[in-house]
Amino acid sequence: MTSPYNPVEIERKWQARWAADRLYEVSEDSPRPKYYALTMFPYTSGDLHIGHWYAMAPSDVQARYKRMQGFNVLHPMGFDAFGLPAENAAIKHGIHPHKWTMDNIENMRRQLKTIGAIYDWRREVITCLPDYYKWTQWLFLKLYHAGLAYRASAPVNWCPKCQTALANEQVVGEGVCDRCETPVIKKDLEQWFFRITKYAEELLDMSQIDWPEKIKTMQTNWIGRSTGADIDFPLEKPIGGQKAIRIFTTRPDTTFGVTFMVLAPEHPLVPHLTTPAQKAEVEAYIAQTRRATEVERTTAEREKTGVFTGGYCINPVNGAKVPVFIADYVLPTYGYGAIMAVPAHDTRDFAFAKKFNLPIPVVISPPGWEGRPLAEAYTGEGVMVNSGPFNGMPSPECLKKITAWLEEKGWGRYAVTYRLRDWLVSRQRYWGAPIPIVYCDTCGTVPVPEKDLPVLLPPDAEFKPTGESPLKYHAAFVNTECPKCGGAAKRETDTMDTHMCSAWYYLRYTSPKYDKGPFEPRAGRYWLPVDLYTGGAEHAVMHLLYARFFARALRDLGLLDFSEPFKKLFNQGTIIYQKAKMSKSKGNVVNPDDYVDTMGADTIRAYLMFVGPWEQGGEWMDNGIIGMNRWLHRVWNLVEEPYTGNHVNSEAEKELLRRTHRTVKKVSGDIERFRFNTMLAALMEFTNHLTDVREAGSVAPESWNNAITTLLKLLAPTAPHLAEELWQRTGGQYSIHNQSWPSWDEALAREEEIILVIQVNGKVRDRISVPASISEEAATGLALGSERIKPFLNNQKPRKIIYVPGKLVNIVV
């Protein structure tokens, strides 16, 4: 009789043993090559759900695999602990953000430990603790002294509900706050910025990183490099020393067609250009603009509005007097907040000119044009007309020629501009790292000396539902001494964007207790940069872009010797449940605790990897996990039941050897490529074959034991507790996780793979490469888990599944 598989008891036993033996603790003194595998740390929301496990369990499988391959693997975990939700909880529930956050961390840490991951908990980081945010402040000061942090009055994205400024990247969808979905408005504030635009060109170079193309494309588009020309349009009379309106254009070839100028309502010249007769109309329009979101201002479908300022400038190329308008579709953040309007060759300018009855001269003739007025803007190539010395030339040739001519005349110059704006880091909230700056009437803006860090958050702040930072009204925090003159001064009451904490957290994991800097230099040289970073694609133009900028800034400060923080990036998909992405906000989360306490963590780990390709995600199905649990029970029984080879034959021996080597190769390759679902299908195939061998008794006990040894090693990354228990029961030397990963003989592993055709109602909907020996169970599981198949199932239960061995699966719905 075999003992029953009790996953809950087994998992608790081995987690306690691994912790007591410090099995997963790592150091820089190992002779093994290092491998830094990092998963994005969770926000301290209170509970982990299955969606979190989907990010963490497969990444742990990959890290365990690398460890068995002979690498010294750092795979740490911590908590992103500052942020608005904690402050909102303080207001709503009357609980301090620190207590709310630390209580959540305690619960989440408990949940994380049940996963059975190889986290070295000595290296945990918590971003809201002073021993962490001291160095966040220290890094801010380094950037400040290097001219990369500065304070400026600027129109910022403002969330009226959260009562805080937002970075451009935090304004999503139709111009709403990414936290509360309130429409975002513009507001002028004194704010702190990081000069990320200094690195715009360098950030476009992604030759050193192995990242998904879609992430690289998103960053490239967000940075938004445009080439063209800066052109100065002289004012009729200089204003405050300014003699011209400068614009950036990607179409210098159309400069002769400019008939009006449009400034953003926020442009500093607007009040000076506006005549008394136009003042009331201009001011009313500016007030109206401030109530619109950026998306509303720039949408192509919206009717173009604007107001004449009463002022004029001069087109330098032909001396024409050009009226100056303001319009909300021009943004202060693009170029210089001003555009030259060429209505004949820009759809938006054409509509504006029609509305305000402005001239529309043609300067690039369309094919077959006979000199008549255009019915719509012509934006293609053609022959230059009405363009002085450039008449008759093909317009593409004139892009560079006109720019060179403008430069020769002193009217313009070749230029590059970017969509990327400097990173706004100020937040008008309490629960964040205080900005280490004081303001003195005598000395001005004064950085806090490094010896006085950290600037601590006061624990007795009063939280009111006004949306304003409690720091603003905390006299003991605000009133301080000037570090320079010793006189009375006031502290900065803004705190830092939480993305500042996560821009460098990967550095702290290398030496989280180090107290002489953000990280210990020797440990940094050993572990950095990160070899593999896994997490969600939604962080493409915030966290991932900020971290790349930060690494370059610290490199230039001599703190790092590399430019890219994460060599390889892999984005997992999302878990769908009840027809929506699993999230607390949607109320459709599944708590892993319920399953850990019944089926065990190994079952959850395995099931999550089988629901579909990791990069695509999959659907959580409560009944689906039962099948995975049954398979682990079969593995248990397969290994536990005594084996006797009663009918040994050479062909069966050879076939088992071939199957073993093929499985090792398949599982190894699939883990390398993050194809965890097909990796599990291969393990299922192998266990099915071993079951057949047991029933036939067709191989020698030695051959059987060798195959079981290999199976357990291959299973160890996915089901670490089960593998450890069975390894011990079969006489293996503790621990299986310290064993070497199996190797394979290429000749023996050479296997016929087939393309499994998957049909829905007889129509081909997907094709998957699988071992030729795949079983009906594994083939059906892969078919039903395919992301390409799910839309055709439309959440219906299949009426019938037809399996043709080695060829196809036809799902009938």
N, C-alpha and C positions, 0 to 999 in steps of 0.2 A: 504494500500500500504506500502511495506517495502522500506526503503532507500537503495540505491545501495551500494555494497561493493566497497569502494575506498581505496585500500591498500596503495597507495603512501601517501595519506593524513593522513590516520590512523597511519602509521608507523612514520611519521615525528612528529605527535602530541605526541605519547607516548614516543618516544625517548627523546623529549624535556622535557616531564613531569618527566620521570624517572631520568634524569640528574638533573633537578631542585630540585627534592625531595631527591636526593642522595640515591636512592633506593638500589643500589647495592654496596654501600660502606660498607666495613667490618672492624671490629676491633678485638683486642684480648680480649676485655672485655665482649664478648657475653657469656651468660650462655649455649648456644648450644654447642654440640661437634663440633670440627673443622673438616673440610674436605678440603684438598689442592688438587685441580684439575688443572693440568698444561698441556697446549698444547705447543709444540715446537714453539718458536717464529720465525717469518719470517725474511729472509734476506731482506735488504732494496733495492730491485731491481727496485722499482718505481711504480709498479702496482700489485694489487692482481688480480688473476684470479680465475676461478671456482675451479681449483685444490687446491688453498689455502682454499677456502670456504669449500671444502670437508674435510679438516683436522679440521676446526674450528667450523663449525655449529653443527655437531653431538656431539662434545665434550662439546659444550655449552648446548645442550639438556641434556646430562648426569649431568652436573653441576647444571642446573636448577632443575632437578629432585631431586638431593640430597638436594638442598636448601629447596624445598617444603617438603622433608622428615624430616626436622628439623635440618639440619646441618648448621653450620656457614661456608659458602663456600668461599674460596679464589680461584678465577679463573682469574688470571692476564694476561696481555698482554704487550709486549715490542718489541724491535727491535734489531736484530743481525746486527750491523751497521758498523763494521770494515770489511776490506777485499779487495782483489785484484780488483774486478769489479769497485769499486769507483775510484781506482787509474788509471785503464785503461781508465775510462771515462774522468778523468782529462787530460790525455795525448791526447785522441782522440778529445774531444770537447773543450778543453781549459777552463774547469770549475774546481774549487777547489773541492777535494773529500768531504770536509765538507759541502759545499753548495749543491753538488749533492745528498749527503746522506740525509741532513735535508729536502731538497725539496721533496725527495722521501718519507720520513717519514710522512711529512705533508699530502701528498696524500693518503698514505696507512692507516694512522690513520683515515682520513675521510671515507675511504672505510670500514675499520673495524667497525666503529661506525654504519654503515648502516646495519650490520648483526643483530643488536639488542641483542648482547651478554651481559652477566652480568659482563663484565670487570669493575673493579674498577680502573678508569684511574688515580687516584692519585698515583697508585703503578707502573706506567709505568717505564720501564728501557730502556735506550738507551746506548749501550755499547761503543759508540765512544765519549761520553761526559766525560769531566774531572772528574765529580763527580762520575762516574762509574769506569773509567779506573785508577783512583787514587788507588782504592782498588784492581784492577787487579794487579797493580804494588806492592802494599802492600803484597798481597798474594804470589807474586813471591819472594819477599824478605824473607817471612817466610819460604818458601821452600828452598831458598838459605842457610839461616842460619841453617836449619835442615839437610843440606847435600843432599837435594832432587833435587836441581837445580845445575847444574855444566856445565862448558865450556870445550870442548874438540875438538881437531882436529880429524875429522873423514870423511870417504867417505860418502857423502850424496847423496840422490836422487836430481838431479838438472834438472829443466825444462829450456831448452835453450831459449824458447820463453818468459815465464814469468820472467826469470832471477831470480829465487828464489829456495830455498831448499824446499823439500817436505817431509812430514812424510811418512813412509811406507804405511800407510792407504790411502794416497792421490795419490798413484800410482795404477792405475786401469787397467782392461782389459789386453791388450797385452803390459803392461809396459809403459802406457802413463799417462800424467798429467790429473787429474780429472777435471781440469778447461778448458784446451785448446786442450787436446788430442794430444799434442806433445810428441814424444818418449822421455823418461826420461833417462838421462845418470848419471854416477857417477862422483863426483867432491870432492876433499879434501877441507874442509873449517873448520875454527874455529867456532863452533856452540854451542848454549845453549841447554841443554837437561834436561828433568825431569826424575827422576829415578823411572819410573813406574815398572821396572822389580823387584824392591824390594817387590812389592805387587803381583807378578805373581801368587804365590801359593794361596794367599788369594782371589784373583779375580776369581779363579776357583770355589770357594765356593759360590753357588747361592741359598743356602737353605733358605735365608731370603727374597727372592723376588719372586713375582708372575709375571713372564715374559713369553712371548711366547717361546716355546721350540726351535724354529728355531734361535731366537736371542741368547739364552743361548748356543746353539751348535756352532753358528758362533764365539762367544767370546771364547768358549773353544778351538776351532780349531785355532783361531788366537793366543791365548796364547801359544798353542802348547807344552804341557808338554811331555817330553821324559825322560824315565829312562834308565840308562845304567851305563857306567863306564868312568871315566877319565883315560887315560893311557899315560904315559910318554915314548917317544921313544928317547933314548939318542943320542945326536949329536956326530959325530966323534971327534970334538973339540968344547969346549964351545965357545959361541959367545956372547961377552959383558956380561958375567956373566950368560947367559942362557945356561943350560946344556942339555936341551931336547926339543923336539917338543911335546906339549901336544895336545891330541885329545880327543874328546868325541865320544863314540860309543854306539849304542843300541844293538850291537852284540859282546860283549866281548868273546862269545864262539868261534868266528872265528879268534881270534888274531893270532893263529899259521899259518893262511893262508895269512898273510900280505906279499905282495911281492913288493909293492911300496907305497910311501906316496905322497899325493897331497895337496898342499897349495893353498889357494886363491891367485890370483896375488897381492892382496893388503896386504898380510901377512907381518909383519915387518921383518921377518927373510929372506925373499926372496933376498934382495940385498946382504946380508952377505953370504948366501949359494951359490949364483951364482958364478961360476968360470969364469975367464976371457974369456975362450973359448966360453962360453954360454951367455955372457953378452948381446951381440947385439940381439940375438934371443929372450932372455927373455924380454928385454926392448921393443922390437917391439910387442911382444905378450901382454904385459901389456897395451901398448897404444891402441892396438886393442880391448882389453877387456873393456876399459873405454868408448868405443863408442857403446857398446852393452847394451841393457836394461836387467834388472834382469830377466824378463820373458824369453827373448831370451837365456840368459845364462843357464837357468835351464830346459828348455823344454825337454821332454823325446825324442822327435822326432829328435832333432838337433844332428848332428854328433859331437862326443866328440873330442875336440881339447886340446892340451896341449904342454908344452915345458919342457925338462929336464933341471934342474938348474945346474947340474954337482955336486951337493952335495949329501951326504948320511946321514942316521941315522941308528940306530941299533934296530932291533926288540928284546925287552928285553926277550921275552919268549923262543927264540931259538938262539939268537946271530946273526941272519942273517943280512947281510948288505943290507939296503933298499934304493934304489934310490929315490930322492925327485924331484917331478915334480910340475909345477904350471898348473892349468887348470881353465877356467872361470866358469865351472859348480860348483865349490866350492865357496861359498859366505863367505865374512868376518864376516857376521852377524850371522851365524849359528855355534854353539859350539865355537871353538877357531879359526875358519877360516882354519882348517886343518882336513883332514880325513885320516884314515888308509884304504888302498885299498885291498880288498879281492876278487880278480876277479872270483874265483870259485863260490862265493856265493852272488854276487851282479851284477845285469844286466849291470849297467852303468860301473862298474869297469871291467867287462868281455870284453865289447866292447873296452874300453881303452887299456887293456892289449893286446888284439888281434892286435890293430892298431900299438902298439909300441913294439910288440914281447916280451912281459914280461911273466914270468912263471905264471902258473895257477894251483897251488897245491890244491888238494881236502882235506878239513879237516872235512867235514860232508858228509858222504856217502849217496847217494840217495838209495832208495830201489832197491835191485838187482844189485847194482854197482859192476863191476868186475875189477876195477882198471884202466879202460881205460880213456883217456882224455875226458873231458866233451865237448859236442857239444854246450852247452849253460849253463849259470849260473844256479846252483841249489839253490833255496832260501827257500826250505822247511826244515822240521825236519829230523833227521836221526841219525846215529851212528857216534861218534867222531872217526876220523882217523888222522894220522900224527899230533897228538896233545899231544905228550909227555905223562904225567901221566894221561891224560884224555881219552886215547884211549879206545874204547869199550863202553863208557858211552852214554846214550841217550842225544842228544844235548840239549833238554829243561832243563835237570838237571844241565847242565854245565854253564848256564847263571850266576847263583849265585855262583856256586863253583869256576869258573875261576875268577870271580870278587874278591871273598874272598882270593883266592890264590895270585892274583896280589897285593892285599892290604897287605897281609902277607909278600910278597917279597919287598914291597916298590915301586912297579912299577905302581900301579894304585889304584883306590878307587871307591866305589859306588858313582854315581852322578846323578843329575837331571838337565836337561837343558830346556830352553824354546825358542820357536820361537819368542816370544814377544821381541821387542827391546825397548830401552828407547825412550821416546817421544821427538822428535826433535821439539823445539818450536821457533827457530830462523827463521825470515823471512827477506829477504833483500828488504823490501818495506817500504813505508812511512805510509800508512793508516792502522796502528795497534797501539797497546799500546807500547810505548817505553820501552825497557828493562832498568830498573833503576840501571845501573852499569856504573862506570867510570873506566878508566885505567890511572894509574899514573906511571911514570918511577921509582919513589922512592918507592911507597907503593904497586904497582901491581894492582890487581883487587880489586876495592873498591865498596861496595854497597852504593847506595844513602841513606842517613839517612831518616827515616820515616817522620821526620818533614819537609823535603824538597819535599815531594810528593804532587801533581803529577809532574812527569817530563812531561812537556807539549810538544805536537807536535807544531813546529813553523808554524804559519799560512801563512808565505810568502815563503814556499818551492817552488822550481822551478821544474816543471815536464817536463822531456825530455824522448823521446822514446828510451832510452838506456837500459832500464830494470834494471838500478841500482837505489837504494833508493836515493831520493833527500836529505835525512838527511846526507848522506855521504859528500855532498858538501855544506852543510849549516854551515858556519863557526861559526855563533853565537850559533848554537845548539851543534856542536861538541866540541868546545873549552870551557873548564870550569875549575873550581878549584877542586882540590882533597879535598874531605870532611875530610880526615885525616890530611894531612900536609899543606893544603892551597896552594900547588904548582900547576903548570900548569898540566892539565889532559885533557883527551878526553873522550867524552861520547860514550857508545855503540850505534851504528847506526842501529843495527837490531831491528825490532819490533817483537811482539809476535804473534804466530799463533792465528788466530781468535777462534780456539777451546778452547784456554785458557779463553776467555771471556765467552763462553757458558758452560764451565765446572762448573761454580759457580753461574750463573745468577739466578737460582731458589732460592738461599739464599737471594739475594738482594730484590726480590719482597716482602719479609716479612717486610722490612723497608727501602724503597728506598731513603728516605731523611736523613737517619741517617749519621752523619758526624764524628763519633768516631770509626768507624770500618766498615767492609763490610756489617754487619747487626747488628741490635740491639739484644742483647742476649735474652731479655725477649720475643720478637717477634719470634725469632728463636726457642726458647724452645716451644712456643705455636704451631707454624704452621708446623715445620719440623719433619720428612721428608715429601716429597711429597706423597700423598696417591694414586693418579692416574696420570700417565704421558702418553700422547698420541702423536703420531707422526710417521714419516716414518721409515720403517725397514732399509733403506739405511744408517742409522747412527749407525748401530750395533757395528762396530769395531773402530769408531772414537769417536764421541760425547758421546755415551752411555758408552763406556769403559773408556774414559778419565774422565767423571763425577764420575764414580765409584771409580777410582783411587784417584781423588781429594778429595772425601769425606773421604776416609781412611787416606789420608795424613793430612787433617785438623783435623780429629779425634785424630790422634797421636800428633798433636800440641796443643791439648786441646781446639780447637775452636768448635768442634762438639761432640755430644754424641751418634752418630749413624754412621754406616758404609755404609749403602746403601741409596743413595739419593732418589730413586724412588721405593716405595713399589710394585706398580703394574704398568705394562706397557702394552699398547695396541697399535698395529700398524695398522693404516688404510691402505687400498689399494690405488690405483691411479685411477684418472679419465682419461678415454680414449676418444679421440676426433679425428675424421678423421684418424682412425686406428693407432693412436700413443698416448703415454702418453702425457697428456697436459703439455706443458712447453713453456717458451718464446723462448728457443733455437730452438725448432722445428717449431715455428711460428704458432702454432695451439691453442692459448689460447682464451678463451671466457671471455670477461669482464663482471663481474656481474653487473656493473653500468647500463648497457643497460636494464637488467631485473628488477633491483630494481626500475628504473624509470617508469616501465610500469606495471609489475605484482606484484612487491613488494618482499621484502626479505623473507617473510614467505613462499612464493611459492618456492623460490630457496632452502631454508632450507629443506622443506619437500621433494622436488623432489630429491635433492642430497641423502637423506636417503632412498629413494625408489628405486634407480637405481640398487641396489644389496647389498649383505652383506658388511658391512663397512670394514671388514678386506680384502675383495677381490676386492673392487673397482667396477667400472661400467662404462658404456659408456654414455657420455652426448649426448642426442638427442634433438635437438631444438624443435621438435614436441612433445616430451615426456613431457616437462614441461607444455605444454598447458593443458594436462589432469589433472595435479596436481592443476593448477590454477582453473580449473572447479570444482574440488572437494572442494576447500576452499570456492568458491562461493556457493556451495550447503550447506556447513556448515553454512555460513552466513544466507542464506535464511531460513534454518531449524530453526535457533534460532530466527531470526527476525520476522518471520511470526507468528501472534497470534495463539494460540492453544486453541481449545475447545473440550473437551471430550464428544462426543455425544452418543457414543455406548460403554460405559465402560463395560468390562467383566473381571471376576476374572482371567481367564486363561491368557489373554493378560497382566494383571498386573503382574502375576507371571513370565511370560516369559520375560517381560521387566526387572524385578528385577534380574532374572538369567543372562540375557545378560549383564546387567550393571556390576554385580560382576565379571563375566567371563572376561569382557573387562578390568576392573581394574587390575585383576591378570595377564592377558596376557601382557598388556602394561607395567606394572611394571617389570615383569620378563624379557621382551625383552629389556627394557632400561638397566637393570642391566647387561645383557649379550651382550650389544651393537648390538642387532638384530633390528636395526631401521627399516629395510624394512618390517619385519613381524609385528612390532609394528604399523606401518602405515596401513598395511593391516587390522589389528584388528580394528583400528579406523574407517576405511572405512566401514567395516562390521557393526559396531555399528551405524554409521550415516545412512546406508542403512535401518537398522531395524527401526531406529527412523523415517525415512521417511515413511515407511510402517505404523507405528503406527499413525503418523499424519493423513495420508490419511483415516485410518479406524476410528480415534477418539476413540480408544479402551481402553485408560487408563485415569484415573482421572488426572486433571490438576496438582495436587500435585505430583503424580508419574512422570508426564512429566517433571515438573520443577526439580525434584531431578535428573532425568536422564540427563537433559541438564547441570545442575550444574557439574555433574561428567564428562560429555564430555568435557566441557571447561577446567576443571582442568587437564584432561589427555592430552588435546591439548596444554596447556600452554607452556611446554618446547619446543615443535616443532614449533609452530606458536605463539610466545609470544605477538605480537602486535594484531593480530586478536582475540586471547583469551581475552586479556585485554579489548579491545573495547566491545566485546560481554558481558563480565562479567559486565562491567559498565552499559550497556544497559538493562541487566536483573536484575539490582538492587543489584549487588554484592558489598561488601565492598572493597574499594581500599586497596591494589592491589591484583589481583588474584595471583601474584607471591609471596605474603606473606601468602597465604592460605596453609593449610596442604594438603599433598597428600592423595587422597582417599584410604580407606582401603577396604578389601573385606572379605566376609564370605566364608570360605573354602567350606562349604556344598553347598552354592548357586553357587559358582564359579566352582564347579566340572563340567568339560565339556568334552564331547567326542571330542578328537582331532583325525584327520584322517591323513593318509599319502597320500598326493596328488602326484600322479604319473604324471610325465611330459615326454611326448614323442615328438620325432621329426620324422615325416614320419612313425609313428607307432612303432618306436623303443624307449624303455625306456632309457632316458638319465639322469634323476634326480628324486629324491624323496624329498619332503618338508613336514614337520609337520605343519599343519594348523588347525584352528578351523573347526569343522564339518559344521558350518553354512556359510562358506566362499562363497562370491558371485562370479559370473562369472568374473566380472570386476577385483576384487582383485586377483583371482586365475590366470587370464591371465597376469596381471601385474607382479606377482611374477615369473611366468614361463618365460616371455620374459626377465626379469631382472636377471635370474639365470646365474652365471658365467659358470656353466657346460653346459648350453644350447647354449650360444652365439657362441662357435666355430662351432656348427652344423648349425647355421643359416647363417654363412658366409656373414654377412651384407646384406642378402636378406630380402625383405619384405615378411612376411608370406602370402601365397596364401589363406590360410584358417586356422581358429583355431576352433577345435572341443572341446567343454567342456561337460564333463559328470559329473553332480553335485555329489560332495562327493567322486569322484573317480579319474578323470584324466583330463589333458589338453593335447591335441594332436595338435602340430603345424605342418602344412603341408607347405613345401617349395619346 
